[in-house]
Amino acid sequence: MMDLLEVTEAGLHCPAGGFWIDPWRSVPRAVITHAHADHARSGSDCYLCAAPGKLVMRSRLGGSVPIDTLRYGESTTFNGVKVSLHPAGHVLGSAQVRVEHEGQVWVVSGDYKTAPDPTCAPFEPVRCDVFITESTFGLPIYRWPAPDTIAAEINAWWRANQAEGKTSVLLAYALGKAQRLAAMVDPSIGPIHGHGAVMKLVRAYRDSGVRLPPIDAVPARAKRVGQGRALVIAPPSVAGSGWLRVFGEVAVAQASGWMTVRGIRRRRGFGTGFVVSDHADFPGLVAAVEATGARRVLVTHGSSEAFARFLRGRGLEADVLATRFTGEQPDRDDAGDAGDAGDAGDDGDDGVDGVGAEGADETEGSDPDAGPAVDPADRGELL
């Protein structure tokens, strides 16, 4: 029996249905798992995404390109191939794609996490014959602390910075993680400000019905913002830039799953890092795979070979699926949010040293299996 999905020069293709999932080139019909730039590229003739993510998709793609939607669990048919979208828990509107044809059921996970997140629908396992899973954090060292624990750590850091008269700058992807962090922290501590790239997505989240605390944009050509009391959420690309001067004395930290690894924290120069990821940790990946009931698993992103080998050791038919998707990468600027310019005004004109939000899309041509440079002391062994 032929595979229902295959990798082509344009991306993951369903020949029977005539559509592509997260294509990296222009195609007639694109089914999109979520709106990060390495999954939702502009230029295709029409798009299909989960209904909760439509406004986020529009904010990323712009223009008037047709964007069709499905509610979670609702299905449509392309040339006899049944397609439905199911919550992935990654960011607002993120979806797993279920594809069914002639007795075969495949599920493409996209990026996903199993931890709770008040800003998006929680991950739901989908039974299938073949599961295509990401493995961004597919090594046993990656095990996320409870969200309440991390929230308490961030709040304590913010308060300590206030006591020293420093503005707290928290670096995080503009789409998804920034909004999740805003929902996690205690807004009674002080004002919250967002970089322009963050605010663009805050508006899309609010317009989609997601409740967030008050968040103020950083005014263009501002001289002094924060007054040593505020929390500022901004993409990692602002680290070390002149844009930070408007806040006076600052304390800078990054929120990322890569903060688990001591060597990465050292290379990025952050004394403080918070382990917050919108991807599943290693136990979450294992649990998600098991819940699908799939006997065949194709692994992409990050530690794909190591995770596939682990799954083979558990009796599954598991192989690496080579794609150009990279997911969240260590030692890279905000690759998932590449292409959003500006940091202060609604139109992306920051007026502050010309610092843009993300810059060029750094996922282009990346090694899809490039994992973090993990220190031997941090690596551990596959369980």
Residue pairs with C-beta under 8 A, 6 or more apart in sequence:
1 104
3 130
4 14
4 16
4 81
4 99
4 101
4 104
4 106
4 130
5 12
5 13
5 14
5 21
5 99
5 106
5 108
5 132
6 12
6 13
6 15
7 13
7 321
7 322
7 323
8 20
9 25
10 20
10 23
10 24
10 25
10 26
10 27
11 20
11 21
11 22
11 23
11 24
11 25
11 27
11 323
11 324
12 20
12 21
12 22
12 23
12 108
12 132
12 323
13 19
13 20
13 21
13 23
14 20
14 21
14 78
14 81
14 99
14 101
16 79
16 80
16 81
16 101
16 102
17 78
17 79
17 80
17 81
17 83
17 99
17 101
18 28
18 29
18 78
18 79
19 27
19 28
19 29
19 30
19 31
19 48
19 78
19 81
19 83
20 27
20 29
20 30
20 31
20 44
21 30
21 31
21 32
21 33
21 97
21 108
22 30
22 31
22 32
22 33
22 39
22 40
22 108
22 110
22 325
23 30
23 41
23 44
24 38
24 41
24 324
24 325
25 41
25 43
26 41
26 43
26 44
26 45
27 44
27 45
28 44
28 45
28 46
29 44
29 45
29 46
29 47
29 48
29 78
30 40
30 44
30 46
30 47
30 48
31 47
31 48
31 49
31 83
31 97
32 39
32 40
32 47
32 48
32 49
32 57
33 39
33 88
33 90
33 94
33 95
33 96
33 97
33 108
33 109
33 110
33 111
34 40
34 49
34 53
34 88
34 90
34 91
34 93
34 94
34 95
34 110
34 111
35 49
35 53
35 56
35 57
35 59
35 60
35 91
35 93
35 175
36 91
36 111
36 173
36 175
36 176
36 336
36 337
37 60
37 335
37 336
37 337
37 338
37 339
37 361
37 363
38 324
38 325
38 326
38 327
38 335
38 336
38 338
38 361
38 363
39 110
39 111
39 325
40 47
40 49
40 57
40 60
40 61
42 61
42 62
42 63
42 65
44 65
45 65
45 66
46 65
46 66
46 67
46 68
47 57
47 61
47 65
47 66
47 67
47 68
48 67
48 68
48 69
48 70
48 76
48 83
48 85
49 57
49 67
49 68
49 69
49 70
49 85
49 93
49 95
50 69
50 70
50 71
50 72
50 85
50 87
50 93
50 94
50 95
51 69
51 70
51 71
51 72
51 93
52 72
52 92
52 93
52 120
52 121
52 208
53 91
53 92
53 93
53 94
53 95
53 208
54 67
54 69
54 93
54 208
55 204
55 207
55 208
56 91
56 92
56 93
56 175
56 201
56 204
56 205
56 208
57 67
57 93
58 67
58 204
59 200
59 201
59 203
59 204
60 175
60 339
60 340
61 67
70 76
70 83
70 84
70 85
72 85
72 86
72 87
72 95
72 121
72 124
73 84
73 85
73 86
74 84
74 85
75 82
75 83
75 84
76 82
76 83
76 84
77 83
80 101
81 99
81 100
81 101
82 98
82 99
82 100
82 101
83 97
83 98
83 99
83 100
84 97
84 98
85 95
85 96
85 97
85 98
86 95
86 96
86 98
86 107
86 124
86 126
87 94
87 95
87 96
87 120
87 121
87 122
87 123
87 124
88 94
88 95
88 96
88 109
88 110
88 111
88 112
88 113
88 123
89 112
89 113
89 114
89 115
89 117
89 120
89 121
89 122
89 123
90 110
90 111
90 112
90 113
90 120
90 176
90 278
90 279
91 111
91 119
91 120
91 175
91 176
91 177
91 179
91 278
92 119
92 120
92 176
92 179
92 204
92 205
92 208
92 210
93 120
93 208
94 110
94 111
94 112
94 120
94 176
95 110
96 107
96 108
96 109
96 110
96 112
96 124
96 126
97 107
97 108
97 110
98 105
98 106
98 107
98 126
98 128
99 105
99 106
99 107
99 108
100 106
104 129
104 130
105 127
105 128
105 129
105 130
106 128
106 129
106 130
106 131
106 132
107 126
107 128
107 130
107 131
107 132
107 292
107 294
108 132
109 131
109 132
109 133
109 134
109 288
110 134
111 134
111 136
111 278
111 279
111 301
111 327
111 328
112 123
112 134
112 279
112 280
112 288
113 123
113 277
113 278
113 279
113 280
113 284
114 122
114 123
114 280
114 284
114 287
114 288
115 144
115 147
115 280
115 281
115 284
116 122
116 147
117 147
117 180
117 278
118 180
118 183
118 211
119 176
119 179
119 180
119 183
119 205
119 210
119 212
120 176
120 180
120 210
123 280
123 288
125 288
125 291
125 292
126 292
127 292
127 293
128 292
128 293
128 294
129 294
129 295
129 296
130 294
130 296
130 297
130 298
131 289
131 292
131 294
131 296
131 297
131 298
132 297
132 298
132 299
132 300
132 321
133 285
133 288
133 289
133 297
133 298
133 299
133 300
134 279
134 280
134 285
134 299
134 300
134 301
134 302
134 325
134 327
135 285
135 299
135 300
135 301
135 302
135 303
135 304
135 306
135 307
135 308
136 257
136 279
136 301
136 302
136 303
136 327
136 328
137 257
137 277
137 279
137 280
137 281
137 282
137 285
137 302
137 303
138 282
138 285
138 299
138 302
138 303
138 304
138 306
138 307
138 310
138 371
139 282
139 303
139 306
139 307
139 371
139 374
139 379
139 380
139 382
140 282
140 380
140 381
140 382
140 383
141 260
141 261
141 282
141 374
141 378
141 379
141 380
142 257
142 260
142 277
142 281
142 282
143 260
143 281
143 282
143 283
144 257
144 275
144 276
144 277
144 281
144 284
145 275
147 184
150 184
150 274
150 275
150 276
151 184
151 185
151 186
153 274
154 170
154 181
154 184
154 185
154 255
154 274
155 185
155 186
155 189
157 168
157 251
157 253
157 272
157 274
158 168
158 185
158 189
158 190
158 231
159 189
161 167
161 168
161 228
161 251
162 168
162 189
162 190
162 228
162 229
164 228
164 249
164 251
165 228
165 249
166 228
166 249
166 250
166 251
167 225
167 226
167 227
167 228
167 229
167 230
167 231
167 232
167 247
167 248
167 249
167 250
167 251
168 230
168 231
168 232
168 250
168 251
168 253
169 232
169 234
169 238
169 244
169 247
169 250
169 251
169 252
169 253
170 181
170 231
170 232
170 233
170 234
170 253
170 254
170 255
170 274
171 234
171 235
171 236
171 238
171 239
171 252
171 253
171 254
171 255
172 178
172 181
172 233
172 234
172 235
172 236
172 254
172 255
172 256
172 276
173 235
173 236
173 278
173 328
173 334
173 336
173 337
174 195
174 197
174 198
174 200
174 201
174 235
174 334
174 337
174 340
174 357
174 358
175 201
175 336
175 337
176 201
176 278
176 336
177 255
177 276
177 277
177 278
178 194
178 198
178 201
178 202
178 233
178 235
179 198
179 201
179 202
179 205
179 210
179 212
180 276
180 278
181 233
181 255
181 276
182 192
182 194
182 202
182 212
182 213
182 215
182 233
183 211
183 212
183 213
185 192
185 213
185 231
187 213
187 214
189 231
190 229
190 230
190 231
191 214
191 216
191 226
191 229
191 230
191 231
192 213
192 214
192 215
192 216
192 230
192 231
192 232
192 233
193 215
193 216
193 217
193 218
193 225
193 226
193 230
193 231
193 232
193 233
194 202
194 215
194 216
194 217
194 218
194 232
194 233
194 234
195 218
195 232
195 233
195 234
195 235
195 238
195 343
195 344
195 357
196 217
196 218
196 342
196 343
196 344
196 345
196 346
196 348
196 350
196 357
197 234
197 235
197 337
197 340
197 341
197 342
197 343
197 357
197 358
198 215
198 233
198 234
198 235
199 215
199 217
199 346
200 340
200 346
200 348
202 212
202 215
205 212
206 212
215 233
217 344
217 345
217 346
218 225
218 232
218 246
218 343
218 344
218 352
219 225
219 344
220 344
220 345
220 349
220 350
220 351
220 352
221 351
221 352
222 246
222 344
222 352
223 246
224 246
224 247
224 248
225 232
225 246
225 247
226 232
226 247
226 248
226 250
227 248
228 248
228 249
230 247
232 247
232 250
234 243
234 343
235 333
235 334
235 337
235 357
235 358
236 254
236 333
236 334
237 333
237 334
237 355
237 356
237 357
237 358
237 359
238 244
238 343
238 355
238 357
239 252
239 254
239 268
239 269
241 353
241 355
242 352
242 353
242 355
243 343
243 350
243 352
243 353
243 355
244 250
244 252
245 353
246 352
251 272
252 270
252 272
253 270
253 271
253 272
253 273
253 274
254 268
254 270
254 273
254 274
255 273
255 274
255 275
255 276
256 273
256 274
256 275
256 276
256 277
256 328
257 275
257 276
257 277
257 279
257 281
257 328
258 264
258 328
258 330
258 331
258 372
259 265
259 270
259 273
259 274
259 275
259 276
260 275
260 378
261 330
261 372
261 374
261 375
261 378
262 375
262 377
262 378
263 373
263 374
263 375
263 378
264 330
264 331
264 372
264 373
265 273
267 331
268 331
277 328
278 328
279 327
279 328
280 288
285 307
286 310
289 297
289 311
289 316
294 316
295 316
295 317
296 316
296 317
296 318
297 308
297 311
297 316
297 317
297 318
297 319
298 318
298 319
298 320
298 321
299 305
299 307
299 308
299 311
299 318
299 319
299 320
299 321
300 320
300 321
300 322
300 323
300 325
300 368
301 325
301 326
301 327
301 368
302 327
302 369
302 370
302 371
303 369
303 371
304 320
304 321
304 368
304 369
305 320
305 369
306 371
306 382
307 318
308 318
308 319
308 320
309 318
309 382
310 382
310 383
311 318
312 318
313 382
320 369
322 368
322 369
323 368
324 363
324 364
324 365
324 366
324 368
325 363
325 368
326 335
326 363
326 366
326 367
326 368
326 370
327 336
328 335
328 336
329 335
329 362
329 363
329 366
329 370
330 371
330 372
330 373
331 372
331 373
332 362
333 358
333 359
333 362
334 357
334 358
335 361
335 362
335 363
335 366
336 363
337 357
337 358
338 358
338 359
338 360
338 361
338 362
338 363
339 358
339 360
339 361
340 348
340 357
340 358
341 348
341 356
341 357
341 358
342 348
342 349
342 350
342 356
342 357
343 350
343 352
343 355
343 356
343 357
344 350
344 351
344 352
345 351
348 357
350 356
